[in-house]
Amino acid sequence: MCRVLSVEYSVPYLVKRHVALRRAEIAVESASSLREAMALLRLGEFDVVVLGHGIPETERNRIADTLLETKPSMRIVMMYAGSISHADHADAVLSIDGERPTIKTLTARGAVLKRTAGF
């Protein structure tokens, strides 16, 4: 089973994404900071990390680098609203530009996460 670590600085988006992924029957843990994400990585194995669009663009690669140092085989998915930049370490990029991120769209993207992780 694919295990996802969702990292998002915006707590409302973090909660919505967590609920949507759970409803899509994806095992997910959520972190609102790099420190929380690292603590969760020490406690368990994850196949995919989703970096939410609430994380400043300039921090995404730094966060991805830090997480990949711990487990280089993890897949990194970056969500974007606006221009797609600072995604050098992303295995997949999901743009939410032009749409409101709803539970329905996030659930539909659960299939993308499963494919990205090879499940």
N, CA, C and O atoms as CSV, one atom per row, in Angstrom:
chain,resi,resn,atom,element,x,y,z
A,1,MET,N,N,0.834,-1.179,0.000
A,1,MET,CA,C,0.000,0.000,0.000
A,1,MET,C,C,0.880,1.244,0.000
A,1,MET,O,O,1.892,1.284,0.700
A,2,CYS,N,N,0.518,2.228,-0.753
A,2,CYS,CA,C,1.230,3.500,-0.855
A,2,CYS,C,C,1.028,4.309,0.418
A,2,CYS,O,O,-0.102,4.485,0.873
A,3,ARG,N,N,2.120,4.800,0.990
A,3,ARG,CA,C,2.028,5.674,2.163
A,3,ARG,C,C,2.491,7.058,1.767
A,3,ARG,O,O,3.567,7.229,1.194
A,4,VAL,N,N,1.668,8.046,2.078
A,4,VAL,CA,C,1.917,9.426,1.677
A,4,VAL,C,C,2.191,10.291,2.900
A,4,VAL,O,O,1.513,10.187,3.922
A,5,LEU,N,N,3.194,11.143,2.772
A,5,LEU,CA,C,3.456,12.172,3.762
A,5,LEU,C,C,3.083,13.505,3.112
A,5,LEU,O,O,3.705,13.926,2.136
A,6,SER,N,N,2.075,14.155,3.656
A,6,SER,CA,C,1.600,15.434,3.137
A,6,SER,C,C,2.194,16.546,3.987
A,6,SER,O,O,2.024,16.562,5.206
A,7,VAL,N,N,2.898,17.485,3.336
A,7,VAL,CA,C,3.509,18.605,4.045
A,7,VAL,C,C,2.903,19.888,3.491
A,7,VAL,O,O,2.931,20.130,2.284
A,8,GLU,N,N,2.359,20.697,4.377
A,8,GLU,CA,C,1.678,21.930,3.964
A,8,GLU,C,C,1.747,22.925,5.109
A,8,GLU,O,O,1.417,22.578,6.243
A,9,TYR,N,N,2.166,24.151,4.839
A,9,TYR,CA,C,2.245,25.175,5.872
A,9,TYR,C,C,0.880,25.735,6.238
A,9,TYR,O,O,0.678,26.174,7.370
A,10,SER,N,N,-0.047,25.728,5.312
A,10,SER,CA,C,-1.396,26.235,5.563
A,10,SER,C,C,-2.234,25.117,6.189
A,10,SER,O,O,-2.601,24.161,5.506
A,11,VAL,N,N,-2.530,25.234,7.462
A,11,VAL,CA,C,-3.237,24.170,8.182
A,11,VAL,C,C,-4.606,23.848,7.567
A,11,VAL,O,O,-4.937,22.667,7.453
A,12,PRO,N,N,-5.417,24.834,7.168
A,12,PRO,CA,C,-6.698,24.466,6.544
A,12,PRO,C,C,-6.519,23.592,5.294
A,12,PRO,O,O,-7.259,22.627,5.107
A,13,TYR,N,N,-5.542,23.924,4.440
A,13,TYR,CA,C,-5.282,23.098,3.260
A,13,TYR,C,C,-4.725,21.729,3.657
A,13,TYR,O,O,-5.047,20.717,3.035
A,14,LEU,N,N,-3.898,21.708,4.684
A,14,LEU,CA,C,-3.332,20.445,5.160
A,14,LEU,C,C,-4.444,19.496,5.600
A,14,LEU,O,O,-4.433,18.314,5.256
A,15,VAL,N,N,-5.395,20.019,6.357
A,15,VAL,CA,C,-6.508,19.199,6.849
A,15,VAL,C,C,-7.369,18.713,5.684
A,15,VAL,O,O,-7.729,17.538,5.627
A,16,LYS,N,N,-7.699,19.613,4.755
A,16,LYS,CA,C,-8.518,19.218,3.600
A,16,LYS,C,C,-7.832,18.137,2.774
A,16,LYS,O,O,-8.473,17.168,2.367
A,17,ARG,N,N,-6.538,18.295,2.525
A,17,ARG,CA,C,-5.801,17.304,1.733
A,17,ARG,C,C,-5.736,15.962,2.473
A,17,ARG,O,O,-5.879,14.902,1.863
A,18,HIS,N,N,-5.522,16.020,3.778
A,18,HIS,CA,C,-5.458,14.800,4.586
A,18,HIS,C,C,-6.777,14.031,4.488
A,18,HIS,O,O,-6.784,12.826,4.240
A,19,VAL,N,N,-7.886,14.739,4.685
A,19,VAL,CA,C,-9.212,14.111,4.625
A,19,VAL,C,C,-9.471,13.553,3.229
A,19,VAL,O,O,-9.968,12.435,3.089
A,20,ALA,N,N,-9.137,14.326,2.196
A,20,ALA,CA,C,-9.382,13.873,0.819
A,20,ALA,C,C,-8.587,12.611,0.496
A,20,ALA,O,O,-9.111,11.691,-0.132
A,21,LEU,N,N,-7.343,12.563,0.917
A,21,LEU,CA,C,-6.524,11.380,0.640
A,21,LEU,C,C,-7.019,10.166,1.419
A,21,LEU,O,O,-7.020,9.050,0.900
A,22,ARG,N,N,-7.436,10.381,2.652
A,22,ARG,CA,C,-8.003,9.271,3.439
A,22,ARG,C,C,-9.272,8.734,2.787
A,22,ARG,O,O,-9.482,7.522,2.726
A,23,ARG,N,N,-10.118,9.643,2.297
A,23,ARG,CA,C,-11.348,9.215,1.623
A,23,ARG,C,C,-11.033,8.444,0.345
A,23,ARG,O,O,-11.812,7.588,-0.074
A,24,ALA,N,N,-9.903,8.741,-0.268
A,24,ALA,CA,C,-9.471,8.021,-1.467
A,24,ALA,C,C,-8.743,6.731,-1.090
A,24,ALA,O,O,-8.158,6.065,-1.944
A,25,GLU,N,N,-8.785,6.391,0.185
A,25,GLU,CA,C,-8.182,5.166,0.719
A,25,GLU,C,C,-6.671,5.131,0.538
A,25,GLU,O,O,-6.082,4.090,0.246
A,26,ILE,N,N,-6.063,6.295,0.719
A,26,ILE,CA,C,-4.612,6.408,0.678
A,26,ILE,C,C,-4.130,6.622,2.103
A,26,ILE,O,O,-4.626,7.503,2.806
A,27,ALA,N,N,-3.169,5.823,2.527
A,27,ALA,CA,C,-2.606,5.974,3.867
A,27,ALA,C,C,-1.782,7.261,3.886
A,27,ALA,O,O,-0.829,7.404,3.120
A,28,VAL,N,N,-2.149,8.189,4.758
A,28,VAL,CA,C,-1.498,9.494,4.774
A,28,VAL,C,C,-1.238,9.949,6.200
A,28,VAL,O,O,-2.039,9.727,7.108
A,29,GLU,N,N,-0.089,10.593,6.364
A,29,GLU,CA,C,0.241,11.318,7.585
A,29,GLU,C,C,0.513,12.746,7.150
A,29,GLU,O,O,0.965,12.974,6.029
A,30,SER,N,N,0.245,13.708,8.015
A,30,SER,CA,C,0.369,15.106,7.637
A,30,SER,C,C,1.272,15.869,8.591
A,30,SER,O,O,1.310,15.604,9.793
A,31,ALA,N,N,2.005,16.834,8.016
A,31,ALA,CA,C,2.914,17.668,8.791
A,31,ALA,C,C,2.773,19.115,8.337
A,31,ALA,O,O,2.640,19.388,7.144
A,32,SER,N,N,2.801,20.041,9.294
A,32,SER,CA,C,2.680,21.454,8.955
A,32,SER,C,C,4.019,22.177,8.981
A,32,SER,O,O,4.073,23.403,8.890
A,33,SER,N,N,5.103,21.409,9.105
A,33,SER,CA,C,6.441,22.004,9.090
A,33,SER,C,C,7.456,20.930,8.704
A,33,SER,O,O,7.161,19.736,8.736
A,34,LEU,N,N,8.643,21.375,8.345
A,34,LEU,CA,C,9.713,20.432,8.042
A,34,LEU,C,C,10.071,19.619,9.287
A,34,LEU,O,O,10.349,18.424,9.187
A,35,ARG,N,N,10.065,20.244,10.427
A,35,ARG,CA,C,10.386,19.539,11.680
A,35,ARG,C,C,9.399,18.389,11.925
A,35,ARG,O,O,9.806,17.281,12.273
A,36,GLU,N,N,8.097,18.661,11.740
A,36,GLU,CA,C,7.090,17.605,11.903
A,36,GLU,C,C,7.283,16.509,10.860
A,36,GLU,O,O,7.154,15.326,11.175
A,37,ALA,N,N,7.589,16.889,9.633
A,37,ALA,CA,C,7.799,15.902,8.572
A,37,ALA,C,C,8.976,14.987,8.902
A,37,ALA,O,O,8.895,13.775,8.704
A,38,MET,N,N,10.059,15.559,9.400
A,38,MET,CA,C,11.229,14.753,9.761
A,38,MET,C,C,10.907,13.808,10.912
A,38,MET,O,O,11.372,12.669,10.923
A,39,ALA,N,N,10.124,14.263,11.869
A,39,ALA,CA,C,9.728,13.398,12.989
A,39,ALA,C,C,8.898,12.219,12.478
A,39,ALA,O,O,9.094,11.086,12.917
A,40,LEU,N,N,7.978,12.479,11.558
A,40,LEU,CA,C,7.168,11.396,10.996
A,40,LEU,C,C,8.017,10.431,10.183
A,40,LEU,O,O,7.776,9.224,10.210
A,41,LEU,N,N,9.006,10.944,9.461
A,41,LEU,CA,C,9.905,10.067,8.694
A,41,LEU,C,C,10.699,9.142,9.597
A,41,LEU,O,O,10.976,8.000,9.231
A,42,ARG,N,N,11.064,9.623,10.764
A,42,ARG,CA,C,11.798,8.768,11.711
A,42,ARG,C,C,10.910,7.654,12.267
A,42,ARG,O,O,11.406,6.602,12.668
A,43,LEU,N,N,9.596,7.890,12.289
A,43,LEU,CA,C,8.660,6.914,12.854
A,43,LEU,C,C,8.130,5.903,11.844
A,43,LEU,O,O,7.671,4.828,12.230
A,44,GLY,N,N,8.187,6.232,10.552
A,44,GLY,CA,C,7.583,5.325,9.581
A,44,GLY,C,C,8.134,5.494,8.189
A,44,GLY,O,O,8.898,6.417,7.908
A,45,GLU,N,N,7.732,4.586,7.320
A,45,GLU,CA,C,8.147,4.576,5.921
A,45,GLU,C,C,7.093,5.266,5.063
A,45,GLU,O,O,5.895,5.060,5.261
A,46,PHE,N,N,7.531,6.077,4.118
A,46,PHE,CA,C,6.640,6.741,3.180
A,46,PHE,C,C,7.151,6.537,1.761
A,46,PHE,O,O,8.357,6.515,1.515
A,47,ASP,N,N,6.211,6.388,0.833
A,47,ASP,CA,C,6.556,6.203,-0.574
A,47,ASP,C,C,6.544,7.516,-1.329
A,47,ASP,O,O,7.339,7.724,-2.246
A,48,VAL,N,N,5.633,8.407,-0.940
A,48,VAL,CA,C,5.423,9.675,-1.641
A,48,VAL,C,C,5.321,10.802,-0.625
A,48,VAL,O,O,4.707,10.657,0.432
A,49,VAL,N,N,5.940,11.934,-0.972
A,49,VAL,CA,C,5.781,13.158,-0.190
A,49,VAL,C,C,5.069,14.162,-1.077
A,49,VAL,O,O,5.485,14.402,-2.210
A,50,VAL,N,N,3.992,14.752,-0.562
A,50,VAL,CA,C,3.280,15.815,-1.274
A,50,VAL,C,C,3.617,17.123,-0.581
A,50,VAL,O,O,3.305,17.316,0.595
A,51,LEU,N,N,4.262,18.025,-1.323
A,51,LEU,CA,C,4.566,19.352,-0.801
A,51,LEU,C,C,3.482,20.285,-1.303
A,51,LEU,O,O,3.361,20.512,-2.507
A,52,GLY,N,N,2.699,20.824,-0.392
A,52,GLY,CA,C,1.534,21.625,-0.732
A,52,GLY,C,C,1.866,22.991,-1.299
A,52,GLY,O,O,2.987,23.487,-1.181
A,53,HIS,N,N,0.863,23.577,-1.913
A,53,HIS,CA,C,1.048,24.875,-2.552
A,53,HIS,C,C,1.174,26.023,-1.558
A,53,HIS,O,O,1.486,27.146,-1.956
A,54,GLY,N,N,0.938,25.766,-0.278
A,54,GLY,CA,C,1.102,26.790,0.745
A,54,GLY,C,C,2.538,26.939,1.220
A,54,GLY,O,O,2.841,27.822,2.022
A,55,ILE,N,N,3.418,26.086,0.732
A,55,ILE,CA,C,4.843,26.201,1.062
A,55,ILE,C,C,5.459,27.185,0.074
A,55,ILE,O,O,5.286,27.027,-1.134
A,56,PRO,N,N,6.170,28.191,0.558
A,56,PRO,CA,C,6.784,29.143,-0.372
A,56,PRO,C,C,7.656,28.429,-1.411
A,56,PRO,O,O,8.390,27.494,-1.091
A,57,GLU,N,N,7.559,28.889,-2.649
A,57,GLU,CA,C,8.280,28.247,-3.753
A,57,GLU,C,C,9.765,28.093,-3.467
A,57,GLU,O,O,10.357,27.061,-3.783
A,58,THR,N,N,10.363,29.105,-2.875
A,58,THR,CA,C,11.806,29.073,-2.646
A,58,THR,C,C,12.226,28.042,-1.604
A,58,THR,O,O,13.410,27.715,-1.512
A,59,GLU,N,N,11.292,27.526,-0.822
A,59,GLU,CA,C,11.615,26.531,0.206
A,59,GLU,C,C,11.409,25.094,-0.271
A,59,GLU,O,O,11.885,24.162,0.378
A,60,ARG,N,N,10.716,24.896,-1.381
A,60,ARG,CA,C,10.332,23.546,-1.805
A,60,ARG,C,C,11.517,22.640,-2.082
A,60,ARG,O,O,11.543,21.505,-1.604
A,61,ASN,N,N,12.501,23.112,-2.844
A,61,ASN,CA,C,13.658,22.266,-3.126
A,61,ASN,C,C,14.458,21.972,-1.861
A,61,ASN,O,O,14.969,20.866,-1.690
A,62,ARG,N,N,14.565,22.963,-0.974
A,62,ARG,CA,C,15.292,22.747,0.286
A,62,ARG,C,C,14.611,21.655,1.109
A,62,ARG,O,O,15.272,20.779,1.666
A,63,ILE,N,N,13.285,21.719,1.178
A,63,ILE,CA,C,12.534,20.700,1.918
A,63,ILE,C,C,12.700,19.343,1.240
A,63,ILE,O,O,12.954,18.340,1.907
A,64,ALA,N,N,12.557,19.313,-0.089
A,64,ALA,CA,C,12.711,18.051,-0.827
A,64,ALA,C,C,14.101,17.462,-0.594
A,64,ALA,O,O,14.226,16.264,-0.344
A,65,ASP,N,N,15.148,18.288,-0.672
A,65,ASP,CA,C,16.517,17.812,-0.433
A,65,ASP,C,C,16.655,17.188,0.947
A,65,ASP,O,O,17.230,16.111,1.100
A,66,THR,N,N,16.124,17.874,1.945
A,66,THR,CA,C,16.229,17.383,3.323
A,66,THR,C,C,15.524,16.048,3.480
A,66,THR,O,O,16.060,15.133,4.105
A,67,LEU,N,N,14.320,15.925,2.915
A,67,LEU,CA,C,13.567,14.673,3.026
A,67,LEU,C,C,14.241,13.547,2.241
A,67,LEU,O,O,14.284,12.404,2.697
A,68,LEU,N,N,14.767,13.874,1.060
A,68,LEU,CA,C,15.416,12.858,0.234
A,68,LEU,C,C,16.731,12.365,0.828
A,68,LEU,O,O,17.153,11.243,0.548
A,69,GLU,N,N,17.378,13.184,1.637
A,69,GLU,CA,C,18.582,12.723,2.338
A,69,GLU,C,C,18.246,11.567,3.264
A,69,GLU,O,O,19.055,10.658,3.454
A,70,THR,N,N,17.047,11.603,3.839
A,70,THR,CA,C,16.597,10.555,4.752
A,70,THR,C,C,16.204,9.298,3.995
A,70,THR,O,O,16.543,8.188,4.407
A,71,LYS,N,N,15.479,9.470,2.874
A,71,LYS,CA,C,15.047,8.315,2.078
A,71,LYS,C,C,15.071,8.701,0.593
A,71,LYS,O,O,14.095,9.243,0.073
A,72,PRO,N,N,16.179,8.423,-0.078
A,72,PRO,CA,C,16.333,8.837,-1.474
A,72,PRO,C,C,15.327,8.227,-2.445
A,72,PRO,O,O,15.122,8.775,-3.528
A,73,SER,N,N,14.710,7.135,-2.097
A,73,SER,CA,C,13.781,6.471,-3.022
A,73,SER,C,C,12.365,7.048,-2.984
A,73,SER,O,O,11.518,6.646,-3.782
A,74,MET,N,N,12.097,7.985,-2.071
A,74,MET,CA,C,10.763,8.589,-2.007
A,74,MET,C,C,10.485,9.400,-3.261
A,74,MET,O,O,11.387,10.009,-3.836
A,75,ARG,N,N,9.231,9.399,-3.675
A,75,ARG,CA,C,8.791,10.247,-4.783
A,75,ARG,C,C,8.320,11.572,-4.202
A,75,ARG,O,O,7.712,11.611,-3.132
A,76,ILE,N,N,8.605,12.651,-4.912
A,76,ILE,CA,C,8.210,13.985,-4.467
A,76,ILE,C,C,7.180,14.541,-5.437
A,76,ILE,O,O,7.424,14.622,-6.641
A,77,VAL,N,N,6.017,14.928,-4.896
A,77,VAL,CA,C,4.970,15.579,-5.677
A,77,VAL,C,C,4.832,16.991,-5.129
A,77,VAL,O,O,4.643,17.183,-3.928
A,78,MET,N,N,4.926,17.979,-6.017
A,78,MET,CA,C,4.772,19.369,-5.601
A,78,MET,C,C,3.490,19.933,-6.200
A,78,MET,O,O,3.233,19.795,-7.396
A,79,MET,N,N,2.693,20.570,-5.350
A,79,MET,CA,C,1.456,21.216,-5.797
A,79,MET,C,C,1.734,22.704,-5.964
A,79,MET,O,O,2.431,23.315,-5.155
A,80,TYR,N,N,1.178,23.273,-7.029
A,80,TYR,CA,C,1.415,24.682,-7.323
A,80,TYR,C,C,0.140,25.428,-7.619
A,80,TYR,O,O,-0.792,24.889,-8.215
A,81,ALA,N,N,0.108,26.664,-7.200
A,81,ALA,CA,C,-0.908,27.632,-7.616
A,81,ALA,C,C,-0.100,28.777,-8.206
A,81,ALA,O,O,0.637,29.448,-7.483
A,82,GLY,N,N,-0.225,29.008,-9.488
A,82,GLY,CA,C,0.579,30.033,-10.144
A,82,GLY,C,C,1.692,29.396,-10.947
A,82,GLY,O,O,1.561,28.272,-11.431
A,83,SER,N,N,2.789,30.121,-11.083
A,83,SER,CA,C,3.882,29.625,-11.919
A,83,SER,C,C,4.560,28.428,-11.261
A,83,SER,O,O,4.666,28.335,-10.038
A,84,ILE,N,N,5.009,27.527,-12.111
A,84,ILE,CA,C,5.705,26.336,-11.618
A,84,ILE,C,C,7.200,26.620,-11.689
A,84,ILE,O,O,7.810,26.599,-12.758
A,85,SER,N,N,7.763,26.883,-10.527
A,85,SER,CA,C,9.206,27.105,-10.441
A,85,SER,C,C,9.690,26.465,-9.149
A,85,SER,O,O,8.894,26.121,-8.276
A,86,HIS,N,N,10.975,26.313,-9.041
A,86,HIS,CA,C,11.568,25.675,-7.865
A,86,HIS,C,C,11.025,24.261,-7.679
A,86,HIS,O,O,10.721,23.841,-6.563
A,87,ALA,N,N,10.908,23.535,-8.789
A,87,ALA,CA,C,10.413,22.161,-8.733
A,87,ALA,C,C,11.465,21.192,-9.258
A,87,ALA,O,O,11.136,20.145,-9.817
A,88,ASP,N,N,12.726,21.548,-9.075
A,88,ASP,CA,C,13.819,20.742,-9.623
A,88,ASP,C,C,13.807,19.299,-9.134
A,88,ASP,O,O,14.201,18.395,-9.871
A,89,HIS,N,N,13.364,19.074,-7.916
A,89,HIS,CA,C,13.422,17.732,-7.328
A,89,HIS,C,C,12.078,17.014,-7.330
A,89,HIS,O,O,11.911,15.993,-6.664
A,90,ALA,N,N,11.136,17.545,-8.070
A,90,ALA,CA,C,9.798,16.944,-8.112
A,90,ALA,C,C,9.749,15.798,-9.124
A,90,ALA,O,O,10.255,15.914,-10.240
A,91,ASP,N,N,9.135,14.698,-8.714
A,91,ASP,CA,C,8.846,13.603,-9.637
A,91,ASP,C,C,7.560,13.889,-10.396
A,91,ASP,O,O,7.356,13.389,-11.502
A,92,ALA,N,N,6.695,14.699,-9.791
A,92,ALA,CA,C,5.437,15.095,-10.425
A,92,ALA,C,C,5.055,16.463,-9.891
A,92,ALA,O,O,5.339,16.797,-8.740
A,93,VAL,N,N,4.406,17.253,-10.740
A,93,VAL,CA,C,3.925,18.571,-10.355
A,93,VAL,C,C,2.437,18.622,-10.643
A,93,VAL,O,O,2.002,18.323,-11.755
A,94,LEU,N,N,1.657,19.001,-9.642
A,94,LEU,CA,C,0.217,19.167,-9.809
A,94,LEU,C,C,-0.103,20.641,-9.674
A,94,LEU,O,O,0.134,21.243,-8.627
A,95,SER,N,N,-0.639,21.218,-10.731
A,95,SER,CA,C,-1.005,22.619,-10.706
A,95,SER,C,C,-2.480,22.748,-10.371
A,95,SER,O,O,-3.320,22.049,-10.939
A,96,ILE,N,N,-2.788,23.640,-9.453
A,96,ILE,CA,C,-4.191,23.885,-9.123
A,96,ILE,C,C,-4.633,25.215,-9.693
A,96,ILE,O,O,-5.679,25.744,-9.315
A,97,ASP,N,N,-3.838,25.756,-10.600
A,97,ASP,CA,C,-4.131,27.055,-11.203
A,97,ASP,C,C,-5.472,27.029,-11.922
A,97,ASP,O,O,-5.760,26.117,-12.697
A,98,GLY,N,N,-6.283,28.041,-11.652
A,98,GLY,CA,C,-7.557,28.172,-12.342
A,98,GLY,C,C,-8.684,27.362,-11.746
A,98,GLY,O,O,-9.784,27.352,-12.299
A,99,GLU,N,N,-8.453,26.684,-10.645
A,99,GLU,CA,C,-9.523,25.925,-10.008
A,99,GLU,C,C,-9.392,26.039,-8.502
A,99,GLU,O,O,-8.307,26.276,-7.972
A,100,ARG,N,N,-10.502,25.870,-7.832
A,100,ARG,CA,C,-10.465,25.844,-6.373
A,100,ARG,C,C,-10.129,24.429,-5.940
A,100,ARG,O,O,-10.744,23.481,-6.427
A,101,PRO,N,N,-9.174,24.260,-5.046
A,101,PRO,CA,C,-8.837,22.915,-4.582
A,101,PRO,C,C,-9.936,22.368,-3.671
A,101,PRO,O,O,-9.987,22.693,-2.484
A,102,THR,N,N,-10.796,21.554,-4.222
A,102,THR,CA,C,-11.902,20.989,-3.467
A,102,THR,C,C,-11.590,19.555,-3.099
A,102,THR,O,O,-10.628,18.968,-3.595
A,103,ILE,N,N,-12.401,19.000,-2.233
A,103,ILE,CA,C,-12.239,17.596,-1.868
A,103,ILE,C,C,-12.336,16.728,-3.113
A,103,ILE,O,O,-11.582,15.765,-3.253
A,104,LYS,N,N,-13.251,17.054,-4.018
A,104,LYS,CA,C,-13.419,16.263,-5.236
A,104,LYS,C,C,-12.149,16.270,-6.092
A,104,LYS,O,O,-11.722,15.214,-6.560
A,105,THR,N,N,-11.536,17.448,-6.305
A,105,THR,CA,C,-10.337,17.479,-7.144
A,105,THR,C,C,-9.159,16.813,-6.445
A,105,THR,O,O,-8.344,16.156,-7.094
A,106,LEU,N,N,-9.062,16.977,-5.135
A,106,LEU,CA,C,-7.967,16.328,-4.420
A,106,LEU,C,C,-8.126,14.813,-4.423
A,106,LEU,O,O,-7.139,14.087,-4.550
A,107,THR,N,N,-9.347,14.332,-4.286
A,107,THR,CA,C,-9.586,12.890,-4.326
A,107,THR,C,C,-9.239,12.339,-5.695
A,107,THR,O,O,-8.632,11.273,-5.798
A,108,ALA,N,N,-9.615,13.051,-6.748
A,108,ALA,CA,C,-9.280,12.604,-8.102
A,108,ALA,C,C,-7.773,12.531,-8.276
A,108,ALA,O,O,-7.269,11.670,-8.997
A,109,ARG,N,N,-7.061,13.418,-7.628
A,109,ARG,CA,C,-5.606,13.400,-7.735
A,109,ARG,C,C,-4.975,12.257,-6.942
A,109,ARG,O,O,-3.793,11.959,-7.114
A,110,GLY,N,N,-5.752,11.624,-6.081
A,110,GLY,CA,C,-5.239,10.463,-5.359
A,110,GLY,C,C,-4.767,9.390,-6.313
A,110,GLY,O,O,-3.788,8.699,-6.032
A,111,ALA,N,N,-5.444,9.238,-7.435
A,111,ALA,CA,C,-5.033,8.262,-8.443
A,111,ALA,C,C,-3.664,8.625,-9.007
A,111,ALA,O,O,-2.863,7.740,-9.307
A,112,VAL,N,N,-3.391,9.916,-9.153
A,112,VAL,CA,C,-2.086,10.362,-9.631
A,112,VAL,C,C,-1.006,9.981,-8.620
A,112,VAL,O,O,0.075,9.532,-9.000
A,113,LEU,N,N,-1.300,10.161,-7.348
A,113,LEU,CA,C,-0.331,9.801,-6.312
A,113,LEU,C,C,-0.029,8.316,-6.337
A,113,LEU,O,O,1.127,7.913,-6.204
A,114,LYS,N,N,-1.057,7.498,-6.507
A,114,LYS,CA,C,-0.843,6.053,-6.548
A,114,LYS,C,C,0.024,5.677,-7.747
A,114,LYS,O,O,0.915,4.835,-7.627
A,115,ARG,N,N,-0.233,6.302,-8.916
A,115,ARG,CA,C,0.572,6.003,-10.107
A,115,ARG,C,C,2.000,6.483,-9.922
A,115,ARG,O,O,2.938,5.799,-10.331
A,116,THR,N,N,2.180,7.643,-9.315
A,116,THR,CA,C,3.513,8.189,-9.096
A,116,THR,C,C,4.341,7.257,-8.223
A,116,THR,O,O,5.540,7.084,-8.444
A,117,ALA,N,N,3.695,6.664,-7.237
A,117,ALA,CA,C,4.414,5.754,-6.331
A,117,ALA,C,C,4.561,4.366,-6.926
A,117,ALA,O,O,5.226,3.513,-6.339
A,118,GLY,N,N,3.961,4.126,-8.065
A,118,GLY,CA,C,4.087,2.817,-8.696
A,118,GLY,C,C,3.102,1.798,-8.183
A,118,GLY,O,O,3.349,0.598,-8.298
A,119,PHE,N,N,1.987,2.238,-7.617
A,119,PHE,CA,C,0.979,1.312,-7.075
A,119,PHE,C,C,-0.241,1.300,-7.952
A,119,PHE,O,O,-1.201,0.584,-7.665
